[in-house]
Amino acid sequence: MLTGTREGILKKVQPMSIHGQISWDVFFTDVVDPDGQVHVARIRPEAVIGNSLEPGDRIQVEYVVGVPIEVTRRDP
């Protein structure tokens, strides 16, 4: 996806450190196919909008030029 949003079901969030800076790998599947391919979005923790993320949450990932810039927890 070049620019836009993608809805998903959160599978897990894995913190990681690159040269001392913390990022999160957000693993999610498509809402239409929750058992399908797992996608990964690497974002900074401050780019998460809403309450803390838990596996099974419905999320929206916003992309600009193919780069995930924001993850928002959606209400069920």
PQR file with spaces between the fields and no chain letter, atoms N, CA, C, O and H, PARSE charges and radii, in Angstrom:
ATOM       1  N    MET     1       0.848   -1.175    0.000 -0.4000 1.5000
ATOM       2  CA   MET     1       0.000    0.000    0.000 -0.0000 2.0000
ATOM       3  C    MET     1       0.887    1.230    0.000  0.5500 1.7000
ATOM       4  O    MET     1       1.795    1.349    0.822 -0.5500 1.4000
ATOM       5  N    LEU     2       0.631    2.122   -0.900 -0.4000 1.5000
ATOM       6  CA   LEU     2       1.443    3.322   -0.989 -0.0000 2.0000
ATOM       7  C    LEU     2       1.004    4.357    0.056  0.5500 1.7000
ATOM       8  O    LEU     2       1.797    4.744    0.915 -0.5500 1.4000
ATOM       9  H    LEU     2      -0.107    2.025   -1.568  0.4000 1.0000
ATOM      10  N    THR     3      -0.236    4.798   -0.015 -0.4000 1.5000
ATOM      11  CA   THR     3      -0.772    5.746    0.955 -0.0000 2.0000
ATOM      12  C    THR     3      -2.205    5.343    1.277  0.5500 1.7000
ATOM      13  O    THR     3      -2.986    5.043    0.374 -0.5500 1.4000
ATOM      14  H    THR     3      -0.880    4.484   -0.713  0.4000 1.0000
ATOM      15  N    GLY     4      -2.552    5.334    2.564 -0.4000 1.5000
ATOM      16  CA   GLY     4      -3.901    4.969    2.971 -0.0000 2.0000
ATOM      17  C    GLY     4      -3.889    4.249    4.301  0.5500 1.7000
ATOM      18  O    GLY     4      -2.929    4.340    5.066 -0.5500 1.4000
ATOM      19  H    GLY     4      -1.918    5.577    3.298  0.4000 1.0000
ATOM      20  N    THR     5      -4.975    3.529    4.568 -0.4000 1.5000
ATOM      21  CA   THR     5      -5.089    2.807    5.830 -0.0000 2.0000
ATOM      22  C    THR     5      -5.439    1.352    5.577  0.5500 1.7000
ATOM      23  O    THR     5      -5.967    0.993    4.524 -0.5500 1.4000
ATOM      24  H    THR     5      -5.755    3.456    3.947  0.4000 1.0000
ATOM      25  N    ARG     6      -5.132    0.523    6.565 -0.4000 1.5000
ATOM      26  CA   ARG     6      -5.451   -0.901    6.505 -0.0000 2.0000
ATOM      27  C    ARG     6      -5.993   -1.305    7.869  0.5500 1.7000
ATOM      28  O    ARG     6      -5.383   -1.019    8.899 -0.5500 1.4000
ATOM      29  H    ARG     6      -4.703    0.815    7.420  0.4000 1.0000
ATOM      30  N    GLU     7      -7.150   -1.977    7.867 -0.4000 1.5000
ATOM      31  CA   GLU     7      -7.745   -2.497    9.102 -0.0000 2.0000
ATOM      32  C    GLU     7      -7.145   -3.868    9.383  0.5500 1.7000
ATOM      33  O    GLU     7      -6.842   -4.621    8.457 -0.5500 1.4000
ATOM      34  H    GLU     7      -7.645   -2.209    7.030  0.4000 1.0000
ATOM      35  N    GLY     8      -6.975   -4.186   10.656 -0.4000 1.5000
ATOM      36  CA   GLY     8      -6.406   -5.474   11.000 -0.0000 2.0000
ATOM      37  C    GLY     8      -6.780   -5.937   12.394  0.5500 1.7000
ATOM      38  O    GLY     8      -7.372   -5.197   13.180 -0.5500 1.4000
ATOM      39  H    GLY     8      -7.221   -3.574   11.408  0.4000 1.0000
ATOM      40  N    ILE     9      -6.422   -7.174   12.681 -0.4000 1.5000
ATOM      41  CA   ILE     9      -6.577   -7.775   13.996 -0.0000 2.0000
ATOM      42  C    ILE     9      -5.167   -7.960   14.565  0.5500 1.7000
ATOM      43  O    ILE     9      -4.335   -8.641   13.966 -0.5500 1.4000
ATOM      44  H    ILE     9      -5.941   -7.775   12.043  0.4000 1.0000
ATOM      45  N    LEU    10      -4.907   -7.353   15.718 -0.4000 1.5000
ATOM      46  CA   LEU    10      -3.578   -7.407   16.318 -0.0000 2.0000
ATOM      47  C    LEU    10      -3.261   -8.818   16.807  0.5500 1.7000
ATOM      48  O    LEU    10      -4.064   -9.440   17.502 -0.5500 1.4000
ATOM      49  H    LEU    10      -5.583   -6.799   16.204  0.4000 1.0000
ATOM      50  N    LYS    11      -2.099   -9.307   16.442 -0.4000 1.5000
ATOM      51  CA   LYS    11      -1.620  -10.610   16.912 -0.0000 2.0000
ATOM      52  C    LYS    11      -0.641  -10.448   18.071  0.5500 1.7000
ATOM      53  O    LYS    11      -0.759  -11.130   19.089 -0.5500 1.4000
ATOM      54  H    LYS    11      -1.447   -8.802   15.877  0.4000 1.0000
ATOM      55  N    LYS    12       0.338   -9.532   17.911 -0.4000 1.5000
ATOM      56  CA   LYS    12       1.284   -9.269   19.003 -0.0000 2.0000
ATOM      57  C    LYS    12       2.053   -7.992   18.729  0.5500 1.7000
ATOM      58  O    LYS    12       2.125   -7.520   17.595 -0.5500 1.4000
ATOM      59  H    LYS    12       0.434   -8.978   17.084  0.4000 1.0000
ATOM      60  N    VAL    13       2.628   -7.442   19.790 -0.4000 1.5000
ATOM      61  CA   VAL    13       3.507   -6.280   19.698 -0.0000 2.0000
ATOM      62  C    VAL    13       4.839   -6.696   20.302  0.5500 1.7000
ATOM      63  O    VAL    13       4.890   -7.182   21.432 -0.5500 1.4000
ATOM      64  H    VAL    13       2.570   -7.825   20.712  0.4000 1.0000
ATOM      65  N    GLN    14       5.915   -6.504   19.550 -0.4000 1.5000
ATOM      66  CA   GLN    14       7.245   -6.897   20.003 -0.0000 2.0000
ATOM      67  C    GLN    14       8.153   -5.679   20.022  0.5500 1.7000
ATOM      68  O    GLN    14       8.484   -5.139   18.967 -0.5500 1.4000
ATOM      69  H    GLN    14       5.874   -6.109   18.633  0.4000 1.0000
ATOM      70  N    PRO    15       8.565   -5.231   21.226 -0.5600 1.5000
ATOM      71  CA   PRO    15       9.504   -4.105   21.276  0.2800 2.0000
ATOM      72  C    PRO    15      10.880   -4.528   20.770  0.5500 1.7000
ATOM      73  O    PRO    15      11.285   -5.680   20.925 -0.5500 1.4000
ATOM      74  N    MET    16      11.583   -3.589   20.170 -0.4000 1.5000
ATOM      75  CA   MET    16      12.935   -3.873   19.710 -0.0000 2.0000
ATOM      76  C    MET    16      13.765   -2.601   19.811  0.5500 1.7000
ATOM      77  O    MET    16      13.223   -1.496   19.787 -0.5500 1.4000
ATOM      78  H    MET    16      11.253   -2.653   20.044  0.4000 1.0000
ATOM      79  N    SER    17      15.049   -2.755   19.921 -0.4000 1.5000
ATOM      80  CA   SER    17      15.948   -1.625   20.050 -0.0000 2.0000
ATOM      81  C    SER    17      16.916   -1.622   18.876  0.5500 1.7000
ATOM      82  O    SER    17      17.573   -2.621   18.582 -0.5500 1.4000
ATOM      83  H    SER    17      15.490   -3.652   19.941  0.4000 1.0000
ATOM      84  N    ILE    18      16.986   -0.473   18.217 -0.4000 1.5000
ATOM      85  CA   ILE    18      17.951   -0.286   17.136 -0.0000 2.0000
ATOM      86  C    ILE    18      18.829    0.885   17.541  0.5500 1.7000
ATOM      87  O    ILE    18      18.378    2.030   17.568 -0.5500 1.4000
ATOM      88  H    ILE    18      16.453    0.338   18.456  0.4000 1.0000
ATOM      89  N    HIS    19      20.088    0.593   17.857 -0.4000 1.5000
ATOM      90  CA   HIS    19      21.040    1.612   18.315 -0.0000 2.0000
ATOM      91  C    HIS    19      20.494    2.390   19.516  0.5500 1.7000
ATOM      92  O    HIS    19      20.699    3.598   19.632 -0.5500 1.4000
ATOM      93  H    HIS    19      20.454   -0.337   17.835  0.4000 1.0000
ATOM      94  N    GLY    20      19.797    1.680   20.405 -0.4000 1.5000
ATOM      95  CA   GLY    20      19.300    2.287   21.631 -0.0000 2.0000
ATOM      96  C    GLY    20      17.953    2.978   21.515  0.5500 1.7000
ATOM      97  O    GLY    20      17.417    3.443   22.521 -0.5500 1.4000
ATOM      98  H    GLY    20      19.630    0.699   20.311  0.4000 1.0000
ATOM      99  N    GLN    21      17.393    3.056   20.318 -0.4000 1.5000
ATOM     100  CA   GLN    21      16.077    3.669   20.145 -0.0000 2.0000
ATOM     101  C    GLN    21      15.025    2.565   20.043  0.5500 1.7000
ATOM     102  O    GLN    21      15.148    1.648   19.231 -0.5500 1.4000
ATOM     103  H    GLN    21      17.828    2.677   19.501  0.4000 1.0000
ATOM     104  N    ILE    22      13.990    2.664   20.878 -0.4000 1.5000
ATOM     105  CA   ILE    22      12.952    1.639   20.932 -0.0000 2.0000
ATOM     106  C    ILE    22      11.936    1.849   19.812  0.5500 1.7000
ATOM     107  O    ILE    22      11.457    2.961   19.589 -0.5500 1.4000
ATOM     108  H    ILE    22      13.890    3.409   21.538  0.4000 1.0000
ATOM     109  N    SER    23      11.622    0.778   19.124 -0.4000 1.5000
ATOM     110  CA   SER    23      10.543    0.721   18.144 -0.0000 2.0000
ATOM     111  C    SER    23       9.689   -0.482   18.491  0.5500 1.7000
ATOM     112  O    SER    23      10.113   -1.351   19.253 -0.5500 1.4000
ATOM     113  H    SER    23      12.011   -0.126   19.306  0.4000 1.0000
ATOM     114  N    TRP    24       8.497   -0.535   17.941 -0.4000 1.5000
ATOM     115  CA   TRP    24       7.620   -1.687   18.124 -0.0000 2.0000
ATOM     116  C    TRP    24       7.351   -2.324   16.774  0.5500 1.7000
ATOM     117  O    TRP    24       7.076   -1.632   15.795 -0.5500 1.4000
ATOM     118  H    TRP    24       8.152    0.171   17.323  0.4000 1.0000
ATOM     119  N    ASP    25       7.432   -3.651   16.727 -0.4000 1.5000
ATOM     120  CA   ASP    25       6.957   -4.404   15.575 -0.0000 2.0000
ATOM     121  C    ASP    25       5.533   -4.826   15.913  0.5500 1.7000
ATOM     122  O    ASP    25       5.311   -5.586   16.856 -0.5500 1.4000
ATOM     123  H    ASP    25       7.655   -4.214   17.523  0.4000 1.0000
ATOM     124  N    VAL    26       4.568   -4.329   15.141 -0.4000 1.5000
ATOM     125  CA   VAL    26       3.154   -4.625   15.355 -0.0000 2.0000
ATOM     126  C    VAL    26       2.761   -5.686   14.336  0.5500 1.7000
ATOM     127  O    VAL    26       2.762   -5.429   13.132 -0.5500 1.4000
ATOM     128  H    VAL    26       4.748   -3.712   14.376  0.4000 1.0000
ATOM     129  N    PHE    27       2.427   -6.872   14.818 -0.4000 1.5000
ATOM     130  CA   PHE    27       2.044   -7.996   13.959 -0.0000 2.0000
ATOM     131  C    PHE    27       0.519   -8.055   13.903  0.5500 1.7000
ATOM     132  O    PHE    27      -0.146   -8.064   14.939 -0.5500 1.4000
ATOM     133  H    PHE    27       2.426   -7.081   15.796  0.4000 1.0000
ATOM     134  N    PHE    28      -0.034   -8.095   12.683 -0.4000 1.5000
ATOM     135  CA   PHE    28      -1.487   -8.110   12.543 -0.0000 2.0000
ATOM     136  C    PHE    28      -1.900   -8.870   11.292  0.5500 1.7000
ATOM     137  O    PHE    28      -1.108   -9.059   10.369 -0.5500 1.4000
ATOM     138  H    PHE    28       0.506   -8.087   11.841  0.4000 1.0000
ATOM     139  N    THR    29      -3.164   -9.303   11.279 -0.4000 1.5000
ATOM     140  CA   THR    29      -3.744   -9.966   10.115 -0.0000 2.0000
ATOM     141  C    THR    29      -4.905   -9.125    9.607  0.5500 1.7000
ATOM     142  O    THR    29      -5.376   -8.218   10.292 -0.5500 1.4000
ATOM     143  H    THR    29      -3.808   -9.149   12.029  0.4000 1.0000
ATOM     144  N    ASP    30      -5.355   -9.432    8.413 -0.4000 1.5000
ATOM     145  CA   ASP    30      -6.465   -8.717    7.796 -0.0000 2.0000
ATOM     146  C    ASP    30      -7.772   -9.054    8.520  0.5500 1.7000
ATOM     147  O    ASP    30      -7.966  -10.187    8.960 -0.5500 1.4000
ATOM     148  H    ASP    30      -4.972  -10.169    7.856  0.4000 1.0000
ATOM     149  N    VAL    31      -8.658   -8.078    8.642 -0.4000 1.5000
ATOM     150  CA   VAL    31      -9.944   -8.282    9.314 -0.0000 2.0000
ATOM     151  C    VAL    31     -10.770   -9.339    8.594  0.5500 1.7000
ATOM     152  O    VAL    31     -11.447  -10.141    9.238 -0.5500 1.4000
ATOM     153  H    VAL    31      -8.501   -7.157    8.285  0.4000 1.0000
ATOM     154  N    VAL    32     -10.722   -9.348    7.268 -0.4000 1.5000
ATOM     155  CA   VAL    32     -11.507  -10.299    6.479 -0.0000 2.0000
ATOM     156  C    VAL    32     -10.971  -11.720    6.616  0.5500 1.7000
ATOM     157  O    VAL    32     -11.743  -12.676    6.540 -0.5500 1.4000
ATOM     158  H    VAL    32     -10.172   -8.697    6.745  0.4000 1.0000
ATOM     159  N    ASP    33      -9.668  -11.876    6.816 -0.4000 1.5000
ATOM     160  CA   ASP    33      -9.034  -13.193    6.926 -0.0000 2.0000
ATOM     161  C    ASP    33      -8.135  -13.235    8.159  0.5500 1.7000
ATOM     162  O    ASP    33      -6.913  -13.175    8.019 -0.5500 1.4000
ATOM     163  H    ASP    33      -9.041  -11.100    6.878  0.4000 1.0000
ATOM     164  N    PRO    34      -8.714  -13.337    9.388 -0.5600 1.5000
ATOM     165  CA   PRO    34      -7.918  -13.264   10.610  0.2800 2.0000
ATOM     166  C    PRO    34      -6.905  -14.401   10.782  0.5500 1.7000
ATOM     167  O    PRO    34      -5.981  -14.286   11.587 -0.5500 1.4000
ATOM     168  N    ASP    35      -7.070  -15.495   10.033 -0.4000 1.5000
ATOM     169  CA   ASP    35      -6.113  -16.596   10.121 -0.0000 2.0000
ATOM     170  C    ASP    35      -5.143  -16.601    8.940  0.5500 1.7000
ATOM     171  O    ASP    35      -4.392  -17.558    8.750 -0.5500 1.4000
ATOM     172  H    ASP    35      -7.820  -15.588    9.379  0.4000 1.0000
ATOM     173  N    GLY    36      -5.163  -15.537    8.159 -0.4000 1.5000
ATOM     174  CA   GLY    36      -4.331  -15.452    6.959 -0.0000 2.0000
ATOM     175  C    GLY    36      -2.935  -14.930    7.240  0.5500 1.7000
ATOM     176  O    GLY    36      -2.406  -15.069    8.343 -0.5500 1.4000
ATOM     177  H    GLY    36      -5.773  -14.760    8.314  0.4000 1.0000
ATOM     178  N    GLN    37      -2.352  -14.325    6.212 -0.4000 1.5000
ATOM     179  CA   GLN    37      -0.978  -13.821    6.269 -0.0000 2.0000
ATOM     180  C    GLN    37      -0.821  -12.779    7.371  0.5500 1.7000
ATOM     181  O    GLN    37      -1.685  -11.923    7.561 -0.5500 1.4000
ATOM     182  H    GLN    37      -2.782  -14.212    5.316  0.4000 1.0000
ATOM     183  N    VAL    38       0.290  -12.866    8.091 -0.4000 1.5000
ATOM     184  CA   VAL    38       0.603  -11.905    9.144 -0.0000 2.0000
ATOM     185  C    VAL    38       1.444  -10.785    8.544  0.5500 1.7000
ATOM     186  O    VAL    38       2.452  -11.039    7.884 -0.5500 1.4000
ATOM     187  H    VAL    38       0.992  -13.562    7.937  0.4000 1.0000
ATOM     188  N    HIS    39       1.020   -9.539    8.779 -0.4000 1.5000
ATOM     189  CA   HIS    39       1.729   -8.348    8.322 -0.0000 2.0000
ATOM     190  C    HIS    39       2.453   -7.734    9.513  0.5500 1.7000
ATOM     191  O    HIS    39       2.051   -7.934   10.659 -0.5500 1.4000
ATOM     192  H    HIS    39       0.201   -9.333    9.315  0.4000 1.0000
ATOM     193  N    VAL    40       3.513   -6.992    9.245 -0.4000 1.5000
ATOM     194  CA   VAL    40       4.280   -6.346   10.312 -0.0000 2.0000
ATOM     195  C    VAL    40       4.433   -4.861    9.981  0.5500 1.7000
ATOM     196  O    VAL    40       4.776   -4.487    8.859 -0.5500 1.4000
ATOM     197  H    VAL    40       3.839   -6.829    8.314  0.4000 1.0000
ATOM     198  N    ALA    41       4.169   -4.028   10.990 -0.4000 1.5000
ATOM     199  CA   ALA    41       4.394   -2.584   10.866 -0.0000 2.0000
ATOM     200  C    ALA    41       5.360   -2.183   11.969  0.5500 1.7000
ATOM     201  O    ALA    41       5.085   -2.428   13.143 -0.5500 1.4000
ATOM     202  H    ALA    41       3.891   -4.332   11.901  0.4000 1.0000
ATOM     203  N    ARG    42       6.479   -1.576   11.618 -0.4000 1.5000
ATOM     204  CA   ARG    42       7.455   -1.098   12.610 -0.0000 2.0000
ATOM     205  C    ARG    42       7.195    0.386   12.858  0.5500 1.7000
ATOM     206  O    ARG    42       7.282    1.207   11.944 -0.5500 1.4000
ATOM     207  H    ARG    42       6.702   -1.377   10.664  0.4000 1.0000
ATOM     208  N    ILE    43       6.877    0.713   14.104 -0.4000 1.5000
ATOM     209  CA   ILE    43       6.544    2.096   14.444 -0.0000 2.0000
ATOM     210  C    ILE    43       7.200    2.483   15.761  0.5500 1.7000
ATOM     211  O    ILE    43       7.681    1.626   16.502 -0.5500 1.4000
ATOM     212  H    ILE    43       6.806    0.047   14.846  0.4000 1.0000
ATOM     213  N    ARG    44       7.216    3.763   16.041 -0.4000 1.5000
ATOM     214  CA   ARG    44       7.679    4.277   17.335 -0.0000 2.0000
ATOM     215  C    ARG    44       6.519    4.172   18.315  0.5500 1.7000
ATOM     216  O    ARG    44       5.370    4.329   17.903 -0.5500 1.4000
ATOM     217  H    ARG    44       6.825    4.459   15.439  0.4000 1.0000
ATOM     218  N    PRO    45       6.769    3.913   19.588 -0.5600 1.5000
ATOM     219  CA   PRO    45       5.685    3.773   20.570  0.2800 2.0000
ATOM     220  C    PRO    45       4.745    4.971   20.622  0.5500 1.7000
ATOM     221  O    PRO    45       3.553    4.793   20.874 -0.5500 1.4000
ATOM     222  N    GLU    46       5.237    6.174   20.395 -0.4000 1.5000
ATOM     223  CA   GLU    46       4.368    7.351   20.441 -0.0000 2.0000
ATOM     224  C    GLU    46       3.422    7.442   19.244  0.5500 1.7000
ATOM     225  O    GLU    46       2.532    8.293   19.231 -0.5500 1.4000
ATOM     226  H    GLU    46       6.205    6.319   20.190  0.4000 1.0000
ATOM     227  N    ALA    47       3.598    6.585   18.244 -0.4000 1.5000
ATOM     228  CA   ALA    47       2.710    6.564   17.077 -0.0000 2.0000
ATOM     229  C    ALA    47       1.488    5.684   17.303  0.5500 1.7000
ATOM     230  O    ALA    47       0.690    5.496   16.384 -0.5500 1.4000
ATOM     231  H    ALA    47       4.320    5.893   18.255  0.4000 1.0000
ATOM     232  N    VAL    48       1.324    5.140   18.513 -0.4000 1.5000
ATOM     233  CA   VAL    48       0.145    4.342   18.844 -0.0000 2.0000
ATOM     234  C    VAL    48      -0.897    5.274   19.460  0.5500 1.7000
ATOM     235  O    VAL    48      -0.641    5.917   20.478 -0.5500 1.4000
ATOM     236  H    VAL    48       1.971    5.293   19.259  0.4000 1.0000
ATOM     237  N    ILE    49      -2.070    5.340   18.836 -0.4000 1.5000
ATOM     238  CA   ILE    49      -3.150    6.203   19.284 -0.0000 2.0000
ATOM     239  C    ILE    49      -4.188    5.348   20.011  0.5500 1.7000
ATOM     240  O    ILE    49      -4.583    4.293   19.514 -0.5500 1.4000
ATOM     241  H    ILE    49      -2.278    4.818   18.009  0.4000 1.0000
ATOM     242  N    GLY    50      -4.623    5.794   21.172 -0.4000 1.5000
ATOM     243  CA   GLY    50      -5.622    5.052   21.939 -0.0000 2.0000
ATOM     244  C    GLY    50      -4.965    4.356   23.110  0.5500 1.7000
ATOM     245  O    GLY    50      -3.793    4.577   23.414 -0.5500 1.4000
ATOM     246  H    GLY    50      -4.302    6.651   21.576  0.4000 1.0000
ATOM     247  N    ASN    51      -5.736    3.522   23.752 -0.4000 1.5000
ATOM     248  CA   ASN    51      -5.231    2.781   24.915 -0.0000 2.0000
ATOM     249  C    ASN    51      -4.181    1.776   24.487  0.5500 1.7000
ATOM     250  O    ASN    51      -3.933    1.592   23.295 -0.5500 1.4000
ATOM     251  H    ASN    51      -6.688    3.342   23.505  0.4000 1.0000
ATOM     252  N    SER    52      -3.575    1.135   25.449 -0.4000 1.5000
ATOM     253  CA   SER    52      -2.542    0.136   25.133 -0.0000 2.0000
ATOM     254  C    SER    52      -3.125   -0.960   24.243  0.5500 1.7000
ATOM     255  O    SER    52      -4.312   -1.279   24.311 -0.5500 1.4000
ATOM     256  H    SER    52      -3.776    1.284   26.417  0.4000 1.0000
ATOM     257  N    LEU    53      -2.268   -1.516   23.422 -0.4000 1.5000
ATOM     258  CA   LEU    53      -2.696   -2.560   22.493 -0.0000 2.0000
ATOM     259  C    LEU    53      -2.625   -3.932   23.145  0.5500 1.7000
ATOM     260  O    LEU    53      -1.681   -4.236   23.875 -0.5500 1.4000
ATOM     261  H    LEU    53      -1.303   -1.257   23.367  0.4000 1.0000
ATOM     262  N    GLU    54      -3.630   -4.755   22.876 -0.4000 1.5000
ATOM     263  CA   GLU    54      -3.685   -6.129   23.366 -0.0000 2.0000
ATOM     264  C    GLU    54      -3.969   -7.050   22.184  0.5500 1.7000
ATOM     265  O    GLU    54      -4.695   -6.665   21.267 -0.5500 1.4000
ATOM     266  H    GLU    54      -4.396   -4.508   22.284  0.4000 1.0000
ATOM     267  N    PRO    55      -3.401   -8.275   22.190 -0.5600 1.5000
ATOM     268  CA   PRO    55      -3.710   -9.217   21.117  0.2800 2.0000
ATOM     269  C    PRO    55      -5.218   -9.405   20.990  0.5500 1.7000
ATOM     270  O    PRO    55      -5.935   -9.518   21.984 -0.5500 1.4000
ATOM     271  N    GLY    56      -5.679   -9.435   19.745 -0.4000 1.5000
ATOM     272  CA   GLY    56      -7.105   -9.574   19.468 -0.0000 2.0000
ATOM     273  C    GLY    56      -7.793   -8.242   19.213  0.5500 1.7000
ATOM     274  O    GLY    56      -8.918   -8.219   18.713 -0.5500 1.4000
ATOM     275  H    GLY    56      -5.096   -9.343   18.937  0.4000 1.0000
ATOM     276  N    ASP    57      -7.130   -7.116   19.551 -0.4000 1.5000
ATOM     277  CA   ASP    57      -7.707   -5.792   19.300 -0.0000 2.0000
ATOM     278  C    ASP    57      -7.831   -5.550   17.802  0.5500 1.7000
ATOM     279  O    ASP    57      -7.017   -6.021   17.008 -0.5500 1.4000
ATOM     280  H    ASP    57      -6.216   -7.135   19.957  0.4000 1.0000
ATOM     281  N    ARG    58      -8.854   -4.814   17.443 -0.4000 1.5000
ATOM     282  CA   ARG    58      -8.983   -4.367   16.058 -0.0000 2.0000
ATOM     283  C    ARG    58      -8.200   -3.062   15.941  0.5500 1.7000
ATOM     284  O    ARG    58      -8.364   -2.157   16.759 -0.5500 1.4000
ATOM     285  H    ARG    58      -9.515   -4.431   18.088  0.4000 1.0000
ATOM     286  N    ILE    59      -7.348   -2.970   14.918 -0.4000 1.5000
ATOM     287  CA   ILE    59      -6.497   -1.794   14.751 -0.0000 2.0000
ATOM     288  C    ILE    59      -6.624   -1.244   13.335  0.5500 1.7000
ATOM     289  O    ILE    59      -7.127   -1.907   12.428 -0.5500 1.4000
ATOM     290  H    ILE    59      -7.215   -3.705   14.254  0.4000 1.0000
ATOM     291  N    GLN    60      -6.159   -0.026   13.178 -0.4000 1.5000
ATOM     292  CA   GLN    60      -6.043    0.597   11.862 -0.0000 2.0000
ATOM     293  C    GLN    60      -4.616    1.094   11.719  0.5500 1.7000
ATOM     294  O    GLN    60      -4.114    1.806   12.588 -0.5500 1.4000
ATOM     295  H    GLN    60      -5.750    0.513   13.915  0.4000 1.0000
ATOM     296  N    VAL    61      -3.968    0.726   10.638 -0.4000 1.5000
ATOM     297  CA   VAL    61      -2.588    1.146   10.373 -0.0000 2.0000
ATOM     298  C    VAL    61      -2.617    2.149    9.226  0.5500 1.7000
ATOM     299  O    VAL    61      -3.157    1.870    8.156 -0.5500 1.4000
ATOM     300  H    VAL    61      -4.376    0.147    9.932  0.4000 1.0000
ATOM     301  N    GLU    62      -2.035    3.308    9.460 -0.4000 1.5000
ATOM     302  CA   GLU    62      -1.979    4.350    8.424 -0.0000 2.0000
ATOM     303  C    GLU    62      -0.607    4.332    7.766  0.5500 1.7000
ATOM     304  O    GLU    62       0.420    4.268    8.443 -0.5500 1.4000
ATOM     305  H    GLU    62      -1.596    3.535   10.330  0.4000 1.0000
ATOM     306  N    TYR    63      -0.604    4.390    6.429 -0.4000 1.5000
ATOM     307  CA   TYR    63       0.631    4.348    5.639 -0.0000 2.0000
ATOM     308  C    TYR    63       0.789    5.632    4.837  0.5500 1.7000
ATOM     309  O    TYR    63      -0.195    6.194    4.355 -0.5500 1.4000
ATOM     310  H    TYR    63      -1.438    4.442    5.880  0.4000 1.0000
ATOM     311  N    VAL    64       2.023    6.092    4.694 -0.4000 1.5000
ATOM     312  CA   VAL    64       2.373    7.178    3.786 -0.0000 2.0000
ATOM     313  C    VAL    64       3.593    6.715    3.008  0.5500 1.7000
ATOM     314  O    VAL    64       4.628    6.395    3.593 -0.5500 1.4000
ATOM     315  H    VAL    64       2.821    5.636    5.086  0.4000 1.0000
ATOM     316  N    VAL    65       3.469    6.680    1.703 -0.4000 1.5000
ATOM     317  CA   VAL    65       4.519    6.219    0.792 -0.0000 2.0000
ATOM     318  C    VAL    65       5.025    4.834    1.225  0.5500 1.7000
ATOM     319  O    VAL    65       6.227    4.570    1.215 -0.5500 1.4000
ATOM     320  H    VAL    65       2.628    6.939    1.228  0.4000 1.0000
ATOM     321  N    GLY    66       4.094    3.964    1.601 -0.4000 1.5000
ATOM     322  CA   GLY    66       4.429    2.588    1.948 -0.0000 2.0000
ATOM     323  C    GLY    66       5.011    2.385    3.328  0.5500 1.7000
ATOM     324  O    GLY    66       5.363    1.259    3.679 -0.5500 1.4000
ATOM     325  H    GLY    66       3.117    4.178    1.609  0.4000 1.0000
ATOM     326  N    VAL    67       5.126    3.439    4.129 -0.4000 1.5000
ATOM     327  CA   VAL    67       5.710    3.352    5.466 -0.0000 2.0000
ATOM     328  C    VAL    67       4.610    3.531    6.511  0.5500 1.7000
ATOM     329  O    VAL    67       3.881    4.522    6.475 -0.5500 1.4000
ATOM     330  H    VAL    67       4.841    4.354    3.844  0.4000 1.0000
ATOM     331  N    PRO    68       4.482    2.574    7.448 -0.5600 1.5000
ATOM     332  CA   PRO    68       3.475    2.757    8.495  0.2800 2.0000
ATOM     333  C    PRO    68       3.871    3.908    9.413  0.5500 1.7000
ATOM     334  O    PRO    68       4.998    3.963    9.905 -0.5500 1.4000
ATOM     335  N    ILE    69       2.925    4.834    9.641 -0.4000 1.5000
ATOM     336  CA   ILE    69       3.241    5.999   10.469 -0.0000 2.0000
ATOM     337  C    ILE    69       2.408    6.071   11.739  0.5500 1.7000
ATOM     338  O    ILE    69       2.754    6.803   12.666 -0.5500 1.4000
ATOM     339  H    ILE    69       2.010    4.790    9.241  0.4000 1.0000
ATOM     340  N    GLU    70       1.300    5.311   11.792 -0.4000 1.5000
ATOM     341  CA   GLU    70       0.431    5.409   12.958 -0.0000 2.0000
ATOM     342  C    GLU    70      -0.414    4.153   13.074  0.5500 1.7000
ATOM     343  O    GLU    70      -0.872    3.603   12.073 -0.5500 1.4000
ATOM     344  H    GLU    70       1.019    4.717   11.039  0.4000 1.0000
ATOM     345  N    VAL    71      -0.617    3.704   14.316 -0.4000 1.5000
ATOM     346  CA   VAL    71      -1.511    2.590   14.593 -0.0000 2.0000
ATOM     347  C    VAL    71      -2.559    3.089   15.593  0.5500 1.7000
ATOM     348  O    VAL    71      -2.227    3.644   16.640 -0.5500 1.4000
ATOM     349  H    VAL    71      -0.245    4.151   15.129  0.4000 1.0000
ATOM     350  N    THR    72      -3.820    2.878   15.246 -0.4000 1.5000
ATOM     351  CA   THR    72      -4.918    3.316   16.095 -0.0000 2.0000
ATOM     352  C    THR    72      -5.741    2.116   16.532  0.5500 1.7000
ATOM     353  O    THR    72      -6.138    1.292   15.707 -0.5500 1.4000
ATOM     354  H    THR    72      -4.090    2.427   14.396  0.4000 1.0000
ATOM     355  N    ARG    73      -5.996    2.019   17.830 -0.4000 1.5000
ATOM     356  CA   ARG    73      -6.874    0.956   18.345 -0.0000 2.0000
ATOM     357  C    ARG    73      -8.299    1.354   18.011  0.5500 1.7000
ATOM     358  O    ARG    73      -8.728    2.466   18.320 -0.5500 1.4000
ATOM     359  H    ARG    73      -5.674    2.688   18.500  0.4000 1.0000
ATOM     360  N    ARG    74      -9.035    0.448   17.381 -0.4000 1.5000
ATOM     361  CA   ARG    74     -10.410    0.712   16.963 -0.0000 2.0000
ATOM     362  C    ARG    74     -11.374    0.055   17.935  0.5500 1.7000
ATOM     363  O    ARG    74     -11.066   -0.979   18.528 -0.5500 1.4000
ATOM     364  H    ARG    74      -8.687   -0.455   17.130  0.4000 1.0000
ATOM     365  N    ASP    75     -12.536    0.659   18.093 -0.4000 1.5000
ATOM     366  CA   ASP    75     -13.584    0.044   18.909 -0.0000 2.0000
ATOM     367  C    ASP    75     -14.171   -1.122   18.149  0.5500 1.7000
ATOM     368  O    ASP    75     -14.302   -1.066   16.926 -0.5500 1.4000
ATOM     369  H    ASP    75     -12.786    1.499   17.611  0.4000 1.0000
ATOM     370  N    PRO    76     -14.528   -2.188   18.866 -0.5600 1.5000
ATOM     371  CA   PRO    76     -15.076   -3.383   18.177  0.2800 2.0000
ATOM     372  C    PRO    76     -16.371   -3.116   17.453  0.5500 1.7000
ATOM     373  O    PRO    76     -16.934   -4.023   16.839 -0.5500 1.4000
